[in-house]
Amino acid sequence: MSLRRYGSYRESGVEWLGKLPDHWKVERLKRLCDVRPSNVDKKSYDGQEQVRICNYTDVYYGEQITPALELMEATATAEQIERFGLRAGDVIVTKDSETADDIAISAHVPATMPGVVCGYHLALLRPQARVEGAFIKRFFDSHFAKASVAVRANGLTRVGLGQYALDNLLVPTPPELEQRAIAVFLDRETAKIDALVEEQCRLIELLKEKRQAVISHAITKGLDPTAPIKDSGVEWLGPVPSHWTMKRLKHLSPSITVGIVVNPSEYVSDEGLPFLYGADIKEGQIEWETARRIAPEVSASQGKTALRAGDLVTVRVGAPGVTAVIPPQCEGGNCASVMLVRQGPWPSEWLSYAMNSRVVRFQVEVVQYGAAQEQFNISHALNFLVPTPPLEEAKQIASVLRRATEKIDTLLGGAADCVSLLQERRAALISAAVTGKIDVRESAATPAKLEPA
């Protein structure tokens, strides 16, 4: 799409904003909207009226607040309902969070919602008569708004935007009909981009399913479809090749232990060898470049958990079961809390595929526990069952799976790159439109006649 620029520009007087179309203004948010930080919590109190609450997550994960949403029930006073009830054109923004990236996320209210109020940790913005709420919402989606919010947020363990900071956010402001045109244009164009993103995300999910199916089939059935089969003796597994055996994980490795558990942060150093935590382990891959570090002499003093190339590490907490082989770059390093499986006679690559297959993941799911953070005990993992081929066949399976998964991973990478580019395009388009870098009035094709520049 080729969009023209406005005919003439002037300096906005705001360094980050640069030039604006001649007829635009820069106004503080409080001149455009009544800014109302909410004090309505999620609790119910006797003597108050029943309402539904628009909460933080409703705004964070949605571009619009509509009656179709399943909103929490609570109570509010008559004064709160009057002040924070949702009306057509309102915009709701997140004002408190753990990081600056999560504040000033916005959602538009396209229609009045009786009995629904804006909840705590949010601010309700009620636009003036000359202001389009949909335009204000798109302003908060822009790079300029994100940068403005980042420098105004305050706090240490939590960051937030107070009344003053919100009131005084600078907003590039076109005339009302032009605001409407920009909102209409962006709604249409972002919907197109979102549809393309959704297609790519569906493709990613299908590729992931295919990858898992390819691995699980090879790990349970082998490479020869004509090979005789037998009952594995495990009800949920079914038949396996007749020359395979069922082995427990403890019989495939000379040693299985857990990484440093007690105060692992005390061993972290500014420099040294990779010190792996669960977050550094992805399926079949170690992100060792960005891992924490441990001094070589300190790692050597913890020899039981020192890393050797060819060993396996498995995530215990958070994403239990995810496994990868230790690469040479991690030799001599160490690990924290994860399960460390020493290399045995069977090829580590094959065992990694087995650990990441549905066969072992199912067993992890059976024994894992924890609501906030799922995890499993090493004592259970020792007895995980693995359908085990002869050594040479295991090497062949690993080789075939390496080639097959590399092809799928290339496709996954391409789809992920496409999603990233589309999201960048979306953000850039919004920013360009709401700061006047492109003129979308003709492209919007709104029924109303737009004001001339």
N, C-alpha and C positions, 0 to 999 in steps of 0.2 A: 504494500500500500504506500502510495506517495502522497504526503500531506504537505501543503504549502505553509510557509511562515506568514506572520502578520506583515502588513505593509510597512509599519514603522515601530520602532522601539525606543525606550528611554531607560536610563539607569534607575533601578528600583531603590537604590540606597541601602540595600541589604547585600552584604558581600557574598553569601552563599547562594543568593537567588539570581544575581546578575541582572540582566535587562528584562523588562516587561513590555508588553504591548502598550502603546501610548495611552490608551483609554482605560487601562487597568489601574487598580490601586493596591496598596499594601495596608491591610488593616489588622488590628489586634483581634483575636478570637472573641473577646468580650464585647466588641462592637458588632459582631456578626451573630453571636449566639448568647443565650443566657446559660452560663456554665454552672451546673449543679452537681457537685460531688455527692454521691449517695451515702446515707447513713442507715439504710435498710438492711438488717442482717437476715440470716436464713431461719431464724427461730420463730416459733409461734407463741403468742402471749394471750392470756385471757383478756377479754374486753376489747381486743383489736379486731379488725375486719379481715376475713379470709382473702388472700390475694395469691397470684402466682408471681414468682420472682425471676427476672432475667438476671442470670448469674454470669460470673466471669467467663466460664467455659463456653456459655452460649454465644458470647461476643467473640471470644478468641478463635473459635472454630467455625464461625458463620459470618457471611457478609451481610446478611439481613436477619432481622428478628421478626418472625411471622407467627400467626396463630398455629401453624402446623408444628411448631417446636413443642417438645415435651418439657415444660417448665416446672420447676420445683414449687410446691405449695408452702405457704407460710402466712404470716399475718403482718399487718401494718396499720399505723394510725391513719385517721382521716387526713391529717396534715401531710403525712408522707405520701399517701395515695394522690393527693392533689399536686404535690410538688414533683413526684418522681413517676407518676403514671405515664405510660407510653402513648404518644400521639404521633399521628402521621407526620413524617418529615424529621422526627428526632434522630439524633445520632448518639450512640453510646460508645464510650472509649474506656479501655482498661487504664487505670491510673496507678496501680501498685503491682509490683511483681518482684521476683528475685533478680532479674536482669533487665537492663534498659531495653533490650530487644523485644521484651514482652509487654511493654507499656505503650499506650496510645495505639493499640490495635482497635479498629473501629468496626461498627456494624450500623446499618441504616434501618430505620423503622418505616416501612412504606405505607403502613395503614395503622390507624388508631387501634389500640388493643385494650379494651376495658378490662379492669381487674388485674392488669399486669404492671408491675413496678420495677424500676431499675434497682438492682441490688448493690451490696457493699463492694468496695474495691473498684467501683466503676463511677464514671461521671456521665451525667445526661446533658447533652448539648441541645438546647431548644433554639432553632434558628429564628432570626428576626424575619419579618414579612418579606423583606427583599432578598432573602438568602435561601438557596436550595440546599436542603439537608443532604441530598445525594451528592452534591458537589463537595460539601464539607467532608463527607465520608471519604471521597476520592482524594481530597487533600491529605488526609491522614495516611493514605496508602502510599504517598509520594516519598521519594528520597529526601526531598527538602524537609518534609515534616519529620521524618525519622531522624535526620541530623539535628533538627531544632530541638526535638524531644531529648535526644541523647545528652546534650549539653545542659539541659535544664533539670534533668532527673537528679534527685538527691537521695542519699541513704547509703548504708554499708551492707548489712545483711539483706536488706530489702531496699529497692529503689522505688521512687514514686514521684508523681507530679501533684504538687499542691495547687490550691486555688489560684494563687498568684501566677504560678508557672503556666497553668492552663489558660488563664485569662489573657496573658500577654504573648501567647504564641502569635507570630506574624503569619498572616495568610494572604497570598496573592489573590486579589479579588476582581473578577470581571463583572460586568453588569448581569442582572438576574437572568435574563433570557439566555445569555451566553453561558452562565453557570449550568442552566438546564441542558443546553446543547452539549456541553462537555460531559455532563453526567450520562445523557442518553448515548452519546458516542462511546464512552468508556464501558457502559453496561453491555452494549452490543459487541464491541471488539474483545473485551475480556471474556465474554461468554464463548466466543469462537476459540480463543486461546485455551480457555479452561477445558473445552471439549477435546481439543487436541492433546492436552496434558492427560486427560482421563483415558484417552485411547492408548497413549504410551504407557501409562500406569497399568492398564489392563494387560498390555503386552508384557510388561515386566513381570507381573504376577504369573502369567502363563509360562513364561520362560523359566521362572523359578520352580514352578510345578514340574515342568519338563525335566529340569536339571535334577530335581529330587527323585523323580521317577526313574531316570536313567541310572542314577547312582544306586537306588534301592534295588532295582531289578538285577544289576550286575552283582551286587553284594549278596543277594539271596538266591539267584538262579544261575550265576556264572555267565560265560560267553557262548557256550554251546547249547543251542536250543534243543538239540537231539539227545543230550546227555540223559541217562537214566536218572530217575528221581526217587526219593524215599521220604517218608514222613519224618519231619525234623524232631518230632516228639514235643514240640512247643505249639500249643493250640493256636495262638495268635500269629505264628509265623508261617505255618503250612509246610509244603514239601520243599526240599532242597536237593541238589545233586547227590546221588547215592554215594559218591566217593568222598563227600565232605564230612566233617565232624562238627559237632557243636561244642565250642570251647568257651569257658568263662574268661573275662578280661584278665583276671589275675594269672591265667595260664598262658597269656600271650605276651606278657611283659615280666621282666625279672624283678621289677619294683614299681609300685604305685604309691604315691604319697601326695601330700597337700603342700602347697607353697607356704611361705612365711605367713602366719596368721596373727600372731601377737604383735601389735604395734608395728606393722610393716613400714609405716611412714617414717619411723626412726632410721630406717636404712636408706632412705632416699638421699641421693647426692646431686649436686649441680652437674657433675660430669661423671663419666664412667661407662659401664656396660649397661645394656638394656635390662630394665627391671620391670617385668611384665605383670600387669594387672588384667583382670577379666576383660575390661573395655578394649584392650590392645589385641584381643583375639577375635578374628572373624573366621567364618567357615573356610577352612583350608588356607588361611593367610594370617601372618603375624604383622601387625603394624609397628614394627620395632623402631622405625625412625623417630616416631613421636612419643615413644614410651618413656616412662621415668628412667632415671639412671641410678646405678649403684656402683660404689667404688670397687675395683677389682679385688682388693684385699678383703673388703667386707663380704663380698659375694663368696670368696674362697672360704671364709670362716663359717659360711652356711652351706657346707658341701652337700648336705642331704638334698637341698633344693636347687643346687647350681645347675644351670642349663647346659645341655650337650646337644650339638647338632644331630638331628634325627629323632630326638625325644618328641613326645607329644604333650601338648597342654590343652586342658579342657576347662571351659568356663564352668564354675560351680554356682555362682550367684548372679542373678540378673537375667542371663540368657543361658541357662544350664544346658550342657551337652555340646555346645559349639566347640569344635576341636580343630587344631592346626598343628603342623609339624614345625619343630624348632629349626630355623635356617642357620647357616654358618655364622651369620652376622650377630647372632645372639649367644654364641659359644662363650661360656664362662659367666654369663649374666645370671639373673635369678628371677624368682617369681613370687607373687603374693596371693595367697588364698586359693588360687586355681589348682586343679588336679594335674599332677605331673606324672606322665606315664613313660617310663624308661623304654628305650628301644630294645626290642627283643629280636628273635630270629625272623619273624614275619616283617615284610616291608612296611615301614612307617606310613608311607603314602596310602597303601591299601587300608591299613588300620584307621587312618584318618578318615578315609571315605566311609568305612564301616561305622565309625563313631558318629559321623554326620548323616548317616542314612536313617530312614524311618525305623529300622530294626532297633538300633540303640536309643534313638530319641524317644521311642515309645516307652522303653524301659526307664529312661530318665523321668518322663512324665508321670509314670506310676509311683515313683519313690520321692519325687520332689515335694517340697513343702514350703510354706511361707506365703503370706498374702501380699505384703508390700514388695518383697524381693524373693522370687522363687529360687530355690537352691536344693542341693542334694548332698548326702553324706558319702564319703569315700567308702565306707563299709558296704554300702549298697552297690556302689560302682564295681567293686571287686568281683561281684557275681553277675554282672551283665553278661548275657549270652551273645556270642558272635558266631554266625555260620562261617566255618573256616575251611577254605580250600587248601590243597597242597601248596607248598611254598612257591613253586614255579608258576602255578596258576594264579596265585595271589599277585605275583609281579605282573603277569599279563593283564589281569583285571585293572590294576593300578595304571598301567600304561594306556590301556584303552579308555579308561575313565578320564585320564589327564587330557587326552586329545578331545574327547567329547565335551568335557566341561569347559575347556578353553574356547571352543567354538561358541558354546552357549554364553559364556562370560563375555565374549566379544560383542554378541548381540545385546546382552544386558547393559554393557557399557555404552553402546550406541544409543539405546533407548533412554538411559539415564542422562546422557549428554543432551539428548533432544529435549527432555523435560527441563533440564537446567536452562537451556537456551530459550525455551518458550517462557519460562518464568522470568528470566531476565528481560525478555522482550515485553512482557506484560508490565513489569515494574517500570521500565523505561518509557513505555507508552503513556502510562498514568502520569508519571512525573512530567513528561513533556507537555501533556495536555493541560494539567492544572497549574503549570507555571508559565503558560503562554508561549512555549517554544514552538508549538505547531498550532495552526488554525483549523479547528475541526467543525466550524459552524456549518459549512455546506455538507460535509460528510455526515453530520448528525441527522440531517433531513427531518428535523422536528416540525410538527404542524405549525407552530407559532412562527411569526416573522421575526427574525433576529435583528437586533440593533446593529446598525453599521458601525464599523471601526472608526 
